[in-house]
């Protein structure tokens, strides 16, 4: 199996999960159209970059624009790790947003109710 | 506003943090000015976990006091006050600073204006008549209004003004996420997203040594800009 294909196989599930999650959130009304579009553009760019990594490398090499070695197994692991970290960071950001909003609402409601009892 | 003036219920929200030395006067002036109007008025002081006797003094002067359990900043305290006004089904709500910077007459004028104009959110702008404002304040306010325009595409002469008047529709629909002073700009953005009608009316800010010491300084503006940018990016990514 080509290393470029291995890289794509390892990262594709995370890209698909992110895209699916963005679409689901939008369809359920938990997200805006702007957010959906940004997420789709972002993950499409990641996918296009990874899918065309070999062609880009070959083109750069043939035109003497890079002298680096082809993708090593270590590079595959490293890039996969970066994509996973990006996926986790993206998910965490949206979870923090939701939690922050819930804590604010809770504090607000609690303050109003406690003050009404005084 | 389809109701007649005499039936309108107005809620004046005052977010306050450590304002025990002045809150009593601010409430007394509001009571005095609104006494001879046809509106039924309730003054709500949101005591943002003050360390002094702000809450007790406000209560003593006849205001409804909502005590925040945790200090959440001007944005959080304003949100609590407006949420109370919405729950109690007020027709109009007004927010004003607790440091005596806004006059009770300006609040009343804003209430009359919002009824006349049929706006949803009316901002009391200190920049239309800049009397009494220092050059530093003018530069700071202009800068933040410009940044609000660049980040959110909303044009306002005084995006940071704390004197704001809300229609019932605005009370129902307007929500924001930031809890510090940056909520002023975010609120305008959210109002635009909700297609609320935003207007402005001129007010005169009263700058005393006390209100100068309590207000935001220009360095805080950097934190506001950082927070607004973060909010804008989070909105796209989250």
Contacts between the chains, C-beta under 8 A, distances in Angstrom:
chain1	res1	chain2	res2	distance
A	31	B	238	8.0
A	32	B	235	7.6
A	34	B	235	7.3
A	34	B	236	6.3
A	35	B	235	6.8
A	35	B	236	6.0
A	35	B	237	7.4
A	35	B	238	6.7
A	38	B	236	4.3
A	38	B	237	6.5
A	39	B	237	7.3
A	42	B	237	7.6
A	90	B	237	6.5
A	93	B	234	6.4
A	93	B	237	6.0
A	93	B	238	5.2
A	94	B	237	7.7
A	94	B	238	4.1
A	97	B	177	7.6
A	97	B	234	6.3
A	97	B	238	4.7
A	100	B	177	7.2
A	101	B	177	6.4
A	104	B	72	7.3
A	104	B	76	6.5
A	104	B	79	7.2
A	104	B	177	7.6
A	104	B	179	6.8
A	107	B	68	7.1
A	107	B	69	6.3
A	107	B	70	6.1
A	107	B	72	6.4
A	107	B	76	7.4
A	107	B	80	7.9
A	108	B	76	7.5
A	108	B	79	6.2
A	108	B	80	4.6
A	108	B	83	5.4
A	109	B	83	7.7
A	110	B	69	6.1
A	111	B	46	7.8
A	111	B	66	5.3
A	111	B	67	6.3
A	111	B	68	5.0
A	111	B	69	5.9
A	111	B	80	5.6
A	112	B	66	5.8
A	112	B	80	6.6
A	112	B	83	6.8
A	112	B	84	5.4
A	112	B	87	7.0
A	114	B	67	6.9
A	114	B	69	7.3
A	115	B	64	7.6
A	115	B	65	6.3
A	115	B	66	4.4
A	115	B	67	5.6
A	118	B	65	7.9
A	118	B	67	7.8
